[in-house]
Structure formats: structure tokens, C-alpha cells
Amino acid sequence: MSESENKDLLEALNSVKPVKIGDVVKGEVLALDDSKQVIVGIEGTGVEGVVPARELSIKAEEIEDKVKVGDNLDLVVISKIGSDKEGGSFLLSQRRLEARKVWDEIEQKFEAGENITAPVTQVVKGGLVVDAGVRGFIPASMVSDHFVEDLSQFKGQELELKIVEIEPSENRLILSHKEIARAQREAKRQEIMSKLAAGDVVEGKVARLTNFGAFVDLGGVDGLVHVSEISYERVGKPSDVLKVGQDVKVKVLSVDSDRDRISLSIKQTLPQPWDNINEKVAEGDIVEGTVKRLTSFGAFVEVFPGVEGLVHISQISHKHIATPNEVLTSGETVKAKVLSVDGENHRLALSIKALQDKPAAEPKEEKHHSQKNDSNNFPDEETGFTLGDIIGDDLKK
């Protein structure tokens, strides 16, 4: 071998770079074997490497179409295969190199206090898994700013996320959507509050039920429908007539931005109970209803949902009674005759005694004697007695 050839060989040997675990190298595709492993020549080393199908960044079924002999791939050295005596090669990975780049980018964003976005790929016990180029995990307590019973609703959604913890060497990436969700909810609340006005009729969804009313989600902010504003009929508990998740139409009664309160009404979006009341009932009709309230002057009877008529104490019984509860009880079902209908002023006069047989009149002598002993009681007009009838004999004397 000439001196020139020895020199060229020495230079070639000196130019060969040693291959170390963790190095980033370029590999020229030499062949694809039957297992879809890619055989490459590592640039500047004179040695070969193997990239298993699982270590490529493309799907196994795409390898033959997307990887061709002569292509150059950016790879990272994973481990050595065989020994130097056996002329060993190296295990290489394209997927892990790309993951390393992603980790570097995420670390930079973490240090800069920036958020990332990633789609939710799995719902697992304790939280959500996202694909941020690498696997990320959102603990259940960090998914939202309020308790979420069913996390499956987030699957497929792309979420903005805060980086809580990052450790590339352990493939550990902990993320949180809680702070972002809170900020988004507040922004949405402010937007909705600024647009709502008393008198507006909007759509919402029942979010929560309590003993005193229902909270309705208007798309980012909750308003309260007090139990008295749910229906024209009396409602004992909101859960008797509403369900969580139910779509409802509500009327805005008031908006208090300072106290973050919105008052709503469901019943005011419904037909008024007194509308067309004259078509439903007329003077002389006999109706059936429920005694709702007893007062000192009579009883209020609900004859239609939201429509109550008054049975004056004088129209409850032919017998004299001091208070309505002597003969009536709240919740009792009664029949009554309609005495008058005033739809404009929401008044309905009823009589129970008009449907009862009038008792036989007492003998005049007994009546007369009774009235003389009680000068403070005057007879009812329906007895047929006049003041002259009562005191006439005394005047003659």
C-alpha cells in the first residue's frame, strides 16, 4: 500500500465517529426486513443500526409506503446490539427523538409560564390522559373548577392546560385545566351578565335543585328560580316538578351584577291561569276545587291551576259559624257554585251553601224569644224576619 493510500485510510479511520447511547444521528435507509424493521447506515460511523416498527413515528401499516431505501431519518441511539467482536449494531428510535423534542418544547413553555393545548384521548381511573406529543395526565381534581361526576364528557375535547409538573426522564407530565376553566367561566359569566336584562326570556338547563328553588345554567352563569316562580300551581319541592339536566324556558326578573345574582321565573313564561277564564267558567256553574287557605273572612278554593275563588264565610254554611275552620280544612276537596266571575280583576266568588239543602226554619216564637235576649245579634236576611217583626209586640205595650 502506497504512502498516499495509507494516509487516506488513516484519515478515513479518524473521521469515523464513535456511537454513544443517547446520541442524535442521521441514518440512511438501507433496507426493510420482513418484520418491517428499518435497517439504516449511521452517517459518519461506518456502522449500521436497526429501527423497529414500534420506534418509528408512523403506523406499522404505513411503513412500506412512507419509508423508502435512500431516505434519511433523524434518530436517537437507544442501545447497542451485540458486541464489538461480533460487529454489533445499534438500536435506534425515531419516535423517541421526536418525543425528546416535544419534552424540550414543553419544558421551555413551563419555564416561561405558558399553557399548552392537547386533546383528551382517554378517561382513566383518577383523571384524563391527553396527547401533548407525549403522554400527559390531568388528575380528576384538576379537570374543572367544580366537581365533575362523569369525566367521559371530556373525551375528544381539546383543552387548554397549565403545566403543573414535568419530568422527562420519567415521562411524567402533570397538567391542570382547573385554573383555565375558572377563568373561562368568569369571562363567560361577565359576558352573559352584561347582556341579560329584566324581562328577557331565555333558555337554560336545570343545574341544581334545592328546597327553596332551582338553579338554572344560562350557558356559563346560574340564575335562581324561587320555588314560588316555578309554577302557578303550588309546588312543595322543586324536585317534584323539575329534574337536573332538564331544558327550561325562563324569564329574567332581575340582574344584580354587584351581588352576582340573577332572579328567574319559569311560570311567567307559561300561559296566565286567568287568561280566558270567562270561557272556562260562568256564573251558575258548579265547580270542584281544593281548599288552599282559610282566613277569618272565608276560604280560598283552587278550582283551576293557579285560579282561586273566594267562598266568603257567609257562603260556607247555612248555619252560623264564627270561623271557616269550624267546617273546612286546608287541602279538603269541595264543590261550590259560581256566584260571579271577574276575569279582569282576577276575582271569582263561590258559594258552598248554595249547593246544600236549606234547613227548616225554626218556630217564630223561639226566634223571637232568642232575639230579645241577645240585642247584639240581628237575623240573617234569609230568615225572612224584619226588625219590625222582632220588636213589634214591645212597641204595642
Secondary structure, 3 states (H helix, E strand, C coil): CCHHHHHHHHHHHHHCCCCCCCCEEEEEEEEECCCCCEEEEECCCCEEEEECHHHCCCCHHHHHHHCCCCCEEEEEEEEEECCCCCCCEEEEECHHHHHHHHHHHHHHHHHHCCCEEEEEEEEECCEEEEECCCEEEEEHHHCCCCCCCCHHHHCCCEEEEEEEEEEHHHCEEEEECHHHHHHHHHHHHHHHHHHCCCCCEEEEEEEEECCCEEEEECCCCEEEEEHHHCCCCCCCCHHHCCCCCCEEEEEEEEEECCCCEEEEECHHHCCCCCCCHHHHCCCCCEEEEEEEEECCCEEEEEEECCEEEEEEHHHCCCCCCCCHHHCCCCCCEEEEEEEEEECCCCEEEEECHHHCCCCCCCCHHHHHHHHHHCCCCCCCHHHCCCHHHHHHHHHHC
